[in-house]
Amino acid sequence: MSGTKPDILWAPHQVDRFVVCDSELSLYHVESTVNSEFKAGSLRLSEDSAATLLSINSETPYMKCVAWYLNYDPECLLAVGQANGRVVLTSLGQDHNSKFKDLIGKEFVPKHARQCNTLAWNPLDSNWLAAGLDKHRADFSVLIWDICSKYTPDIVPMEKVRLSAGEAETTLLVTKPLYELGQNDACLSLCWLPRDQKLLLAGMHRNLAIFDLRNTSQKMFVNTKAVQGVTVDPYFHDRVASFYEGQVAIWDLRKFEKPVLTLTEQPKPLTKVAWCPTRTGLLATLTRDSNIIRLYDMQHTPTPIGDETEPTIIERSVQPCDNYIASFAWHPTSQNRMIVVTPNRTMSDFTVFERISLAWSPITSLMWACGRHLYECAEEENDNSLEKDIATKMRLRALSRYGLDTEQVWRNHILAGNEDPQLKSLWYTLHYILCIQYTEDMDQKSPGNKGSLVYSGIKSIVKSSL
């Protein structure tokens, strides 16, 4: 989040809720309008969905980043990183569990004030929250907090803070993090590595660094400018995307020396990249002042023999709205579903349709693949429209051995279905020519018998050889 530019987040475990954050936090509920009327006061998201505002939280000013708590309980707990480096836990008024009430309003304060750039909840240990801060020459820029830290009188002071409910209550300011990493550097982006809850990938000022919390004195790093927006492919935990200016770098953590692929974007700088959580290898990117989202489909390729080869990429573009897009968010469970928000908070809910592959069978059945589904379109016996299709007629007649009855030639029209009077007339005529007129011996005819010459031209064609 930069300035008052809005960002948008789907709830991790509530498939019908999302939050828009800029100068305040606004929680919305998405409803289908397919079988119901459009409610007054709702915001139209698409032809079949609308959003209703549930609550607003304006008690966390100077927001720079927001991260939604990943655990089921509490459902609406969010961490807000502020311009002074503090991280505040806040709620959207939906949690009534007294067990977690003491977390609301809790603040985590660094030694030296500077901007908090990014937040990341640990996906396995849900109490761990990593915060990435700007550089300070005498302090660390990556702080990992335990949100359940207890009050220690000689370390943590107590202050008064204003809660979202409007009451002034005593709360804790936690000033001692679990881990301190990245001294004398700036942290611009963070993500935990799903393969190990102790590994944290950080986009520092001039390098990507992997910190192992079991040994914080060592780190694995690679020098690069692509240190923004680090994110792990949810289906391939060794594949990471990051960006710088107008380029996206794709990394393989098993060979971390250099990017395995670099995607060149438009001249304008990128503002966000995100892997699709419901589709393997689908990366969405957004550039500044653009109404287009670019999609990069990372196709599976065989292991190269000899020289390394770049993976196959299929690029697409989607335009969910006419206005510039401020941010977007993939839906956590609905396949290829996305919501976007514009600078003036106009929102649009849409689905990115898959490329459709078609295949005809030799018997005129049609099959196509779309997403995870296969569809088949086969002809029905009682479908009269198919009777006009010559390919279908030819196949059915061939199966009935049409045209192969040479003993009783007239019966071939029955093999053809006995539905075409012209075809019936044709086969009776051929039967008359071949079976009746042929009984005359051409060698014994008199030249003056004109009746025997009526079919002589046809006979010489159809009976030219036995």
C-alpha positions in Angstrom: 0.0 0.0 0.0 1.4 3.4 -1.0 -0.3 6.5 0.2 -4.0 6.1 0.1 -4.0 3.7 -2.8 -6.5 0.9 -1.8 -5.5 -2.7 -1.4 -7.9 -5.7 -1.3 -7.7 -9.0 0.6 -10.0 -12.0 0.5 -10.6 -13.6 3.9 -8.4 -16.8 4.2 -11.2 -19.0 5.5 -14.5 -17.1 4.7 -15.2 -17.5 1.0 -17.7 -14.7 1.0 -15.8 -11.9 2.7 -13.0 -9.5 1.8 -11.5 -6.3 3.2 -10.6 -3.1 1.4 -7.8 -1.1 3.1 -6.5 2.4 2.4 -7.1 5.1 5.1 -9.5 2.6 6.9 -10.4 -1.0 6.9 -13.8 -1.9 5.3 -15.2 -5.4 5.6 -17.6 -6.6 2.8 -19.8 -9.6 2.4 -20.3 -11.0 -1.1 -23.7 -12.4 -2.1 -25.0 -14.1 -5.2 -27.8 -12.2 -7.0 -28.7 -15.0 -9.4 -31.8 -16.1 -7.6 -32.4 -13.0 -5.5 -33.1 -9.3 -5.9 -30.4 -6.7 -5.7 -30.4 -5.2 -2.2 -30.5 -1.4 -1.8 -27.2 -0.1 -0.6 -25.2 -3.0 -2.0 -22.4 -2.6 -4.5 -22.7 -4.4 -7.8 -19.6 -6.5 -8.4 -20.7 -8.5 -11.5 -23.8 -9.6 -13.2 -24.5 -12.2 -10.6 -22.8 -10.9 -7.4 -23.0 -7.9 -5.1 -21.2 -6.8 -1.9 -22.6 -5.4 1.3 -20.6 -3.3 3.7 -20.5 -5.1 7.2 -18.1 -2.9 9.2 -15.5 -0.1 9.1 -12.4 0.2 11.2 -10.8 3.6 11.1 -8.7 3.3 14.3 -5.5 2.3 12.7 -4.1 5.4 10.8 -0.9 5.6 8.7 -1.4 2.1 7.3 1.4 0.8 5.0 0.6 -2.9 4.9 -2.1 -5.3 6.1 -2.0 -9.1 6.7 -5.1 -11.3 7.6 -4.6 -13.8 10.4 -4.4 -17.3 8.8 -6.0 -19.4 11.5 -9.7 -20.1 11.7 -10.1 -18.6 15.1 -10.3 -15.6 15.5 -11.7 -15.1 12.0 -11.4 -11.3 11.6 -8.0 -10.6 13.2 -5.7 -8.4 11.1 -2.2 -7.1 11.6 -1.6 -3.6 10.4 1.9 -2.2 9.7 2.2 1.5 10.2 4.5 4.3 9.0 6.3 4.4 12.4 7.2 0.7 12.2 4.6 -0.4 14.8 2.5 -3.5 14.1 -1.0 -3.3 15.6 -3.5 -6.2 15.9 -7.0 -5.1 15.1 -10.4 -6.6 14.4 -13.4 -5.8 12.2 -16.0 -6.3 14.8 -16.9 -9.9 13.9 -15.0 -11.7 16.7 -16.8 -12.4 20.0 -14.5 -15.1 21.4 -13.3 -13.8 24.8 -10.2 -16.0 24.5 -8.8 -13.7 21.9 -10.1 -10.3 23.1 -6.8 -9.5 24.7 -5.1 -9.6 21.3 -7.1 -6.7 19.9 -5.2 -3.5 20.2 -1.9 -5.2 21.0 1.1 -3.4 19.5 4.6 -4.6 18.6 7.1 -1.8 18.6 10.7 -1.7 17.1 13.5 0.0 18.9 13.8 2.7 16.3 10.9 4.1 14.4 10.8 3.7 10.6 8.3 2.5 8.0 6.9 -1.0 8.1 6.9 -2.3 4.5 5.5 -5.8 4.7 3.9 -8.4 7.0 3.7 -12.2 6.8 2.0 -14.7 9.1 3.6 -18.1 9.5 1.3 -20.6 7.9 2.1 -23.4 10.4 2.9 -21.6 13.7 0.0 -19.1 13.5 1.3 -17.0 16.4 4.4 -15.9 14.5 4.2 -12.7 12.6 7.2 -11.4 10.5 7.5 -7.7 9.8 9.9 -6.1 7.3 11.1 -2.5 8.0 13.1 0.2 6.4 16.8 0.4 7.1 18.3 1.7 10.3 22.0 1.7 10.9 21.7 0.5 14.5 18.8 -1.9 14.2 17.5 -5.0 12.4 14.9 -4.7 9.6 13.3 -8.2 9.9 11.5 -8.7 13.2 9.5 -11.8 14.1 6.9 -11.3 16.8 5.0 -13.8 18.9 1.5 -12.3 19.2 1.0 -14.3 22.4 4.0 -12.8 24.1 3.3 -12.2 27.8 3.9 -9.0 29.6 7.3 -8.6 31.2 7.4 -5.6 33.5 11.1 -4.9 33.2 11.0 -5.0 29.4 7.6 -4.0 28.1 5.9 -0.8 29.3 2.2 -0.4 29.6 0.3 2.4 27.8 -3.2 3.5 27.0 -4.4 2.9 23.5 -7.7 3.5 21.8 -9.4 0.3 20.7 -11.8 -0.1 17.7 -14.7 -0.2 20.2 -13.9 3.4 21.2 -12.9 2.5 24.8 -9.5 3.5 26.3 -8.1 0.3 28.0 -4.8 -0.8 29.3 -2.9 -3.0 26.8 0.6 -4.3 26.2 3.3 -2.8 24.0 5.6 -5.7 23.1 9.1 -4.5 22.3 11.1 -7.7 22.4 10.7 -9.8 19.2 11.4 -13.5 19.0 14.0 -13.0 16.3 15.9 -10.1 14.8 17.3 -10.5 11.3 18.8 -8.3 8.5 20.9 -5.8 10.4 21.8 -2.5 8.7 19.6 -3.2 5.6 16.1 -2.6 4.4 13.4 -5.3 4.0 10.9 -4.7 1.2 9.0 -8.0 1.0 8.6 -11.2 3.0 7.2 -14.7 2.7 7.5 -17.9 4.7 8.6 -21.0 2.9 5.9 -23.7 3.2 8.4 -26.6 3.1 9.8 -25.6 6.5 8.2 -23.3 9.1 11.7 -22.1 10.2 12.6 -20.7 6.8 11.8 -17.1 5.9 12.5 -15.6 2.4 13.1 -11.8 2.5 13.5 -9.3 -0.2 16.3 -7.1 1.2 17.7 -3.9 -0.4 20.1 -5.6 -2.8 19.5 -9.4 -2.4 17.0 -12.2 -1.8 17.9 -13.9 1.5 16.7 -17.1 3.1 16.9 -17.0 6.9 16.9 -20.2 8.8 15.6 -19.5 12.3 17.5 -22.5 13.7 20.7 -20.7 12.9 20.2 -17.0 12.5 23.9 -16.2 12.1 23.8 -17.8 8.7 21.7 -17.0 5.6 21.6 -18.1 1.9 21.3 -15.2 -0.4 21.6 -14.1 -4.0 22.4 -10.6 -5.3 19.5 -9.2 -7.4 17.4 -6.1 -7.9 14.2 -8.2 -8.0 13.4 -8.0 -4.3 9.8 -6.8 -4.3 6.7 -8.9 -3.9 8.3 -12.2 -3.1 5.7 -15.0 -3.2 5.8 -18.8 -3.3 3.9 -20.9 -5.8 1.4 -22.8 -3.6 1.7 -25.9 -5.8 5.4 -25.9 -6.3 7.1 -24.8 -3.1 10.6 -24.4 -4.7 9.3 -21.8 -7.2 9.3 -18.2 -6.2 8.4 -15.0 -8.0 9.7 -11.5 -7.3 9.8 -8.3 -9.3 11.7 -5.1 -9.9 10.5 -2.2 -12.0 8.9 -3.9 -15.1 10.4 -7.3 -14.8 9.4 -10.5 -13.0 12.0 -13.0 -11.9 11.1 -16.7 -11.4 13.4 -18.5 -9.0 14.0 -22.2 -8.3 15.1 -22.5 -4.6 17.0 -25.7 -5.5 19.4 -23.7 -7.7 19.2 -20.3 -6.2 22.2 -18.8 -8.1 20.1 -17.0 -10.7 16.5 -16.8 -12.0 15.3 -19.7 -14.1 13.2 -17.2 -16.0 12.7 -13.5 -16.4 9.4 -12.1 -17.7 9.7 -8.7 -19.3 6.6 -6.5 -18.6 5.5 -3.2 -20.0 7.7 0.0 -19.5 5.6 1.0 -16.5 6.7 -0.5 -13.1 4.9 -3.4 -11.6 2.8 -3.0 -8.5 1.8 -6.6 -7.6 2.4 -10.2 -8.6 0.4 -13.2 -7.1 0.2 -16.9 -7.8 -3.3 -18.3 -8.3 -4.2 -20.5 -5.2 -6.5 -22.8 -7.2 -4.5 -23.4 -10.3 -1.0 -24.8 -10.8 1.6 -22.4 -12.2 -0.6 -19.4 -13.0 0.9 -16.0 -12.1 -1.0 -12.7 -12.3 0.8 -9.4 -12.6 -0.3 -5.8 -12.5 1.5 -2.6 -13.6 0.9 0.9 -12.5 -1.9 2.9 -14.1 -3.2 -0.1 -16.0 -6.6 -1.7 -16.4 -5.1 -5.0 -17.7 -3.9 -7.9 -15.6 -1.4 -10.2 -17.3 -1.4 -13.9 -16.7 1.6 -16.2 -17.2 0.9 -19.9 -17.4 3.9 -21.9 -16.5 3.6 -25.1 -18.5 5.2 -28.4 -17.4 8.3 -29.3 -19.4 10.4 -32.4 -19.4 13.8 -32.3 -17.6 16.3 -31.0 -20.1 19.2 -33.1 -21.2 22.5 -31.3 -21.5 21.9 -27.6 -21.8 19.3 -25.9 -19.6 16.1 -24.8 -21.2 13.6 -22.2 -20.1 10.1 -23.5 -19.2 7.3 -22.9 -21.6 5.2 -19.8 -20.8 1.8 -19.0 -22.3 0.9 -15.3 -21.8 -2.6 -13.9 -21.7 -4.2 -10.6 -20.7 -7.6 -9.9 -19.1 -9.4 -6.6 -18.7 -11.8 -6.9 -15.7 -12.9 -3.2 -15.9 -12.4 0.0 -17.8 -10.8 2.1 -15.0 -7.2 1.7 -13.8 -6.7 -1.1 -11.3 -5.3 -0.3 -7.9 -5.0 -3.9 -6.7 -6.4 -7.4 -7.1 -6.8 -10.5 -5.0 -7.3 -14.2 -6.0 -10.1 -16.0 -4.3 -8.7 -18.7 -2.0 -11.0 -21.5 -3.1 -13.1 -20.6 -6.1 -11.3 -21.6 -9.3 -9.6 -18.7 -11.1 -11.8 -16.2 -9.4 -10.5 -12.7 -8.7 -11.6 -9.4 -7.4 -10.1 -6.0 -8.3 -10.4 -2.5 -6.8 -9.9 0.8 -8.6 -8.4 4.0 -6.9 -11.9 5.3 -6.3 -12.9 2.0 -4.6 -15.0 0.6 -7.5 -14.8 -3.2 -7.3 -15.3 -5.9 -9.8 -15.6 -9.7 -9.3 -14.8 -11.9 -12.2 -13.5 -15.3 -13.3 -10.6 -15.9 -15.5 -11.7 -18.5 -18.0 -9.3 -21.2 -19.1 -8.2 -21.7 -22.6 -10.5 -24.3 -24.3 -9.0 -27.2 -26.1 -11.3 -29.0 -28.7 -11.1 -32.5 -30.1 -13.3 -34.2 -32.6 -13.8 -38.0 -32.5 -14.0 -40.0 -35.8 -17.7 -40.6 -35.0 -18.5 -36.8 -34.8 -18.5 -36.6 -31.0 -17.0 -33.3 -29.6 -15.0 -33.1 -26.4 -13.4 -30.0 -24.8 -11.4 -29.3 -21.7 -12.0 -26.2 -19.6 -10.2 -25.9 -16.3 -10.5 -29.1 -14.3 -13.6 -30.3 -16.3 -14.0 -32.3 -19.4 -17.2 -31.8 -21.5 -18.5 -34.2 -24.2 -21.1 -33.3 -26.8 -22.4 -36.5 -28.6 -25.3 -36.8 -31.1 -28.6 -38.1 -29.9 -30.6 -40.7 -31.9 -33.8 -38.6 -31.7 -32.1 -35.4 -32.8 -33.7 -34.6 -36.2 -31.2 -31.8 -37.0 -28.5 -34.4 -37.3 -30.4 -36.2 -40.1 -29.3 -33.4 -42.5 -25.6 -34.0 -41.7 -24.1 -35.9 -44.6 -21.2 -37.2 -42.5 -23.7 -38.8 -40.0 -25.7 -40.3 -42.9 -22.5 -41.7 -44.5 -21.4 -43.3 -41.2 -24.8 -44.9 -40.5 -25.2 -46.2 -44.0 -21.7 -47.7 -44.0 -22.5 -49.5 -40.7 -25.6 -51.0 -42.4 -23.5 -52.2 -45.4 -25.3 -49.8 -47.7 -24.7 -50.4 -51.4 -23.2 -53.9 -50.9 -26.4 -55.9 -51.6 -25.7 -57.0 -55.2 -28.2 -59.9 -55.3 -31.3 -57.8 -54.6 -30.1 -54.4 -55.6 -33.4 -52.7 -54.8 -33.0 -53.5 -51.1 -30.1 -51.0 -50.7 -32.6 -48.2 -50.2 -33.8 -50.0 -47.1 -30.3 -50.2 -45.8 -30.1 -46.5 -46.3 -33.0 -46.0 -43.9 -36.0 -46.2 -46.4 -36.7 -42.5 -45.8 -35.7 -40.9 -49.1 -38.2 -41.5 -52.0 -35.6 -40.3 -54.6 -33.1 -42.8 -53.3 -35.7 -45.5 -53.4 -36.5 -44.7 -57.1 -32.8 -44.7 -57.9 -32.2 -48.2 -56.5 -35.3 -49.7 -58.1 -34.1 -48.3 -61.4 -30.6 -49.8 -61.0 -32.2 -53.1 -60.0 -34.2 -53.0 -63.2 -31.2 -52.2 -65.3 -28.9 -54.7 -63.7 -31.2 -57.6 -63.0 -33.9 -57.5 -65.7 -32.5 -55.8 -68.8 -29.2 -57.6 -68.4 -30.9 -60.9 -69.1 -30.9 -60.1 -72.7 -27.9 -61.2 -74.6 -26.4 -58.2 -76.3 -24.8 -60.4 -79.0 -28.1 -61.8 -80.1 -29.9 -58.4 -80.4 -31.0 -57.2 -83.7 -29.7 -53.7 -84.7 -33.2 -52.5 -85.4 -34.5 -53.2 -81.9 -34.5 -49.7 -80.3 -36.1 -50.9 -77.1 -33.0 -53.0 -76.1 -30.7 -50.0 -76.6 -32.5 -47.7 -74.0 -30.1 -48.7 -71.2 -27.1 -49.7 -73.2 -25.0 -46.7 -72.2 -25.7 -47.1 -68.5 -25.0 -50.9 -68.8 -21.6 -50.3 -70.3 -20.7 -48.2 -67.3 -22.1 -50.1 -64.4 -21.3 -53.6 -65.8 -18.0 -52.9 -67.5 -16.5 -55.7 -65.6 -17.7 -58.6 -63.4 
